[in-house]
Amino acid sequence: MRGGARRGRLLTAAIAAVPVLAAAHVVPAVTWLPGPRRAWLPALAGAGRTDHVALTFDDGPDPRSTPAFLAALDDLAVRATFFVLGEQVLAHRRLSHEIVRRGHELAVHGWTHDRPWRPAPVRETRRLARAARAVAEVSGASPLWYRPPYGILTGDRLLAARRTGLRPVLWTAWGRDWAAGASADSVTATVLPDLRGGGTVLLHDTDRQAAPDCWRAALAALPRLVGACREAGLTVGPLGEHEVGHPARTARAGR
């Protein structure tokens, strides 16, 4: 009887814990909402130096499209942060090396571009650590930044980032450049209303997770976006120069 009562109590406790565990997994994902994120968690949104805009690209590297972005960034004399997928890094090591060689920053976007519907903390940590190792291998330095696929930061992913030593960062402005109808005009019109000093811009240098050839819209919009920043007296660069979490700062003390 005692054993049966003990098992019953354990079962009751386990059942009661299910909603708590589910909430711990899902609740952090509300940071996907841009309004609350910018207002309450500016560091997670990528808010930084007020005289600077961080330019970031997701989902690569992709040998079909990433080289075109590297060439455009060279022409614009701009460096950026590329949030890459671990499996893509290992599949395209030479291109990953080339991103770094041209002065850009590599950050972690995950191992694959999956959706985190079910809690799996051990799996998330293992795969994120594997992606971080791949980035470190090709760049020669441990990555600092992590942006989860789809920008969905679940409890599992947040825990994995902490265990892996990565700092989650999302964005303050995006171009919706993944859509089938995206164009240079639509990307520019979507980014500009939210483009201001201290912001982090999200674009994509590939269409692997989106509509075919949609990357061309982001590529064509780049000169306009960089030009708009420069006209406003803002510099454009990678997250490593953005001083994320210090939105009141300018470039250097005493400036």
C-alpha positions as CSV (number, residue, x, y, z in Angstrom):
1,M,0.0,0.0,0.0
2,R,2.8,2.4,0.9
3,G,4.5,1.8,-2.4
4,G,1.3,2.3,-4.3
5,A,0.6,5.6,-2.4
6,R,4.2,6.8,-3.1
7,R,3.8,6.0,-6.8
8,G,0.5,7.8,-6.9
9,R,2.0,10.9,-5.3
10,L,4.9,10.9,-7.8
11,L,2.4,10.5,-10.7
12,T,0.4,13.4,-9.4
13,A,3.5,15.5,-9.1
14,A,4.6,14.7,-12.6
15,I,1.2,15.5,-14.0
16,A,1.2,18.8,-12.1
17,A,4.6,19.7,-13.5
18,V,3.6,19.3,-17.1
19,P,1.9,22.8,-17.4
20,V,4.9,24.4,-15.6
21,L,7.4,22.8,-18.0
22,A,5.3,23.7,-21.0
23,A,5.1,27.3,-19.9
24,A,8.9,27.4,-19.3
25,H,9.3,26.2,-22.9
26,V,6.8,28.5,-24.5
27,V,6.8,31.8,-22.5
28,P,10.2,33.1,-23.7
29,A,9.0,32.8,-27.3
30,V,6.8,35.9,-26.8
31,T,10.1,37.9,-27.3
32,W,9.4,37.3,-31.0
33,L,6.8,40.2,-30.8
34,P,8.7,43.3,-31.8
35,G,6.9,45.9,-29.7
36,P,7.4,44.2,-26.3
37,R,10.9,43.2,-27.3
38,R,12.0,46.7,-28.1
39,A,10.4,48.2,-25.1
40,W,11.3,45.7,-22.4
41,L,14.3,43.8,-23.7
42,P,16.4,46.3,-25.8
43,A,19.5,44.2,-25.6
44,L,17.7,41.2,-27.0
45,A,16.3,43.3,-29.7
46,G,19.8,44.3,-30.7
47,A,19.7,48.0,-29.5
48,G,23.2,49.4,-29.4
49,R,25.2,52.5,-30.1
50,T,23.0,55.4,-31.1
51,D,25.3,56.4,-34.0
52,H,25.4,52.9,-35.4
53,V,23.2,50.4,-37.2
54,A,24.1,46.7,-37.1
55,L,23.5,44.9,-40.4
56,T,22.8,41.2,-40.1
57,F,22.0,38.3,-42.5
58,D,20.4,35.0,-41.7
59,D,20.3,31.4,-43.1
60,G,23.5,31.1,-45.1
61,P,26.1,30.5,-46.2
62,D,24.8,29.7,-49.7
63,P,27.2,29.5,-52.7
64,R,24.4,30.6,-55.0
65,S,23.8,33.9,-53.4
66,T,26.1,34.8,-50.5
67,P,29.0,35.8,-52.9
68,A,26.8,38.4,-54.4
69,F,26.2,39.9,-51.0
70,L,29.9,39.9,-50.2
71,A,30.6,41.7,-53.4
72,A,27.9,44.3,-52.7
73,L,29.2,44.9,-49.2
74,D,32.7,45.3,-50.6
75,D,31.4,48.0,-53.0
76,L,29.6,49.7,-50.1
77,A,32.6,49.4,-47.8
78,V,30.4,47.8,-45.2
79,R,31.0,44.9,-42.9
80,A,28.1,42.8,-41.4
81,T,27.3,39.9,-39.2
82,F,26.2,36.6,-40.9
83,F,24.1,34.3,-38.7
84,V,24.9,30.9,-40.3
85,L,23.6,27.4,-40.0
86,G,26.1,24.8,-38.7
87,E,25.3,22.3,-41.4
88,Q,25.8,24.9,-44.1
89,V,29.1,26.0,-42.7
90,L,30.5,22.5,-42.9
91,A,29.1,22.0,-46.3
92,H,30.6,25.3,-47.6
93,R,33.8,25.7,-45.6
94,R,35.6,27.7,-48.3
95,L,32.7,30.2,-48.5
96,S,32.5,30.5,-44.7
97,H,36.2,31.3,-44.6
98,E,35.7,33.9,-47.3
99,I,33.1,35.7,-45.3
100,V,35.6,36.0,-42.4
101,R,38.4,36.9,-44.8
102,R,36.5,39.9,-46.0
103,G,36.1,41.2,-42.5
104,H,32.6,40.1,-41.6
105,E,31.5,38.5,-38.4
106,L,30.1,34.9,-38.2
107,A,27.4,34.2,-35.6
108,V,25.2,31.1,-34.9
109,H,21.8,30.6,-36.3
110,G,21.5,27.0,-35.2
111,W,22.5,23.7,-36.7
112,T,19.5,23.4,-39.0
113,H,16.6,25.8,-39.6
114,D,14.0,23.8,-37.5
115,R,11.0,24.8,-35.5
116,P,11.1,24.1,-31.7
117,W,7.6,22.8,-31.1
118,R,8.5,20.2,-28.5
119,P,10.8,20.6,-25.5
120,A,14.1,18.9,-26.0
121,P,16.7,20.7,-23.9
122,V,19.5,18.1,-24.3
123,R,19.0,18.0,-28.0
124,E,18.9,21.8,-28.4
125,T,22.1,22.2,-26.4
126,R,24.0,19.5,-28.3
127,R,23.0,20.9,-31.7
128,L,23.7,24.5,-30.8
129,A,27.1,23.6,-29.4
130,R,27.9,21.6,-32.6
131,A,27.0,24.7,-34.7
132,A,29.1,26.9,-32.5
133,R,32.1,24.6,-32.9
134,A,31.6,24.6,-36.7
135,V,31.7,28.4,-36.7
136,A,34.7,28.5,-34.4
137,E,36.5,26.1,-36.7
138,V,36.1,28.1,-39.9
139,S,36.5,31.6,-38.3
140,G,39.3,30.9,-35.8
141,A,37.3,32.5,-33.0
142,S,34.5,31.4,-30.7
143,P,31.2,33.0,-31.8
144,L,29.4,35.4,-29.5
145,W,25.9,35.9,-31.0
146,Y,23.0,33.5,-31.4
147,R,19.7,34.2,-33.3
148,P,17.4,31.2,-33.2
149,P,15.6,30.1,-36.4
150,Y,12.4,32.1,-37.0
151,G,13.5,34.3,-34.1
152,I,11.7,31.9,-31.7
153,L,13.6,31.9,-28.5
154,T,12.0,29.0,-26.4
155,G,13.1,28.1,-22.9
156,D,15.1,25.2,-24.4
157,R,16.9,27.5,-26.8
158,L,17.6,30.1,-24.1
159,L,19.1,27.4,-21.8
160,A,21.1,26.0,-24.7
161,A,22.5,29.5,-25.5
162,R,23.6,30.0,-21.9
163,R,25.2,26.6,-21.7
164,T,27.0,27.2,-25.0
165,G,28.2,30.7,-24.0
166,L,26.2,32.5,-26.8
167,R,24.4,35.7,-26.4
168,P,20.9,35.8,-28.0
169,V,20.1,38.8,-30.2
170,L,17.1,39.3,-32.5
171,W,16.4,42.6,-34.4
172,T,14.7,46.0,-34.3
173,A,13.9,46.1,-38.1
174,W,13.5,43.5,-40.8
175,G,12.8,43.6,-44.5
176,R,10.3,40.7,-45.0
177,D,12.6,39.8,-47.8
178,W,11.7,36.1,-47.6
179,A,8.3,36.6,-49.3
180,A,7.5,35.6,-52.9
181,G,6.5,39.1,-53.7
182,A,9.5,40.8,-52.1
183,S,11.2,43.5,-54.1
184,A,13.9,46.2,-53.5
185,D,11.0,48.7,-53.0
186,S,9.1,46.5,-50.5
187,V,12.2,45.7,-48.5
188,T,13.2,49.3,-48.3
189,A,9.7,50.4,-47.4
190,T,9.5,47.8,-44.7
191,V,12.9,48.5,-43.1
192,L,13.0,52.3,-43.2
193,P,10.1,53.1,-40.7
194,D,12.0,51.1,-38.0
195,L,15.5,52.2,-39.1
196,R,17.1,54.4,-36.5
197,G,20.4,54.8,-34.7
198,G,21.1,51.9,-32.4
199,G,19.0,49.4,-34.4
200,T,19.8,46.0,-35.7
201,V,18.5,45.1,-39.2
202,L,17.6,41.6,-40.3
203,L,17.9,40.5,-43.9
204,H,18.7,37.1,-45.6
205,D,21.5,36.2,-47.9
206,T,19.8,33.1,-49.2
207,D,16.4,31.7,-50.3
208,R,16.9,28.2,-48.8
209,Q,14.2,28.8,-46.2
210,A,12.1,31.2,-48.3
211,A,10.6,31.9,-51.7
212,P,12.9,31.1,-54.7
213,D,15.1,34.1,-55.6
214,C,13.7,36.3,-52.9
215,W,17.3,37.1,-51.8
216,R,17.6,39.3,-54.9
217,A,15.2,41.8,-53.3
218,A,17.5,42.2,-50.2
219,L,20.5,42.5,-52.4
220,A,19.0,45.2,-54.5
221,A,17.8,47.1,-51.4
222,L,21.2,47.1,-49.7
223,P,22.6,50.3,-51.4
224,R,19.4,52.2,-50.5
225,L,19.4,51.1,-46.9
226,V,23.1,51.9,-46.4
227,G,22.6,55.2,-48.1
228,A,19.7,56.1,-45.8
229,C,21.8,55.3,-42.8
230,R,24.7,57.4,-44.1
231,E,22.4,60.3,-44.9
232,A,21.2,60.2,-41.3
233,G,24.8,60.3,-40.1
234,L,24.8,56.7,-39.0
235,T,27.6,54.2,-39.5
236,V,26.7,50.6,-40.6
237,G,28.6,47.6,-39.3
238,P,28.6,44.2,-37.5
239,L,27.2,43.5,-34.1
240,G,30.7,43.2,-32.7
241,E,30.9,47.0,-33.1
242,H,27.4,47.8,-32.0
243,E,27.8,47.7,-28.2
244,V,24.6,45.8,-27.8
245,G,22.9,46.6,-24.5
246,H,24.3,50.1,-24.3
247,P,21.9,52.2,-26.5
248,A,22.8,55.5,-24.9
249,R,26.5,55.2,-25.9
250,T,28.1,56.7,-29.0
251,A,31.1,55.2,-30.8
252,R,33.7,55.9,-28.2
253,A,34.0,57.6,-24.8
254,G,34.5,61.3,-25.2
255,R,33.0,61.5,-28.7
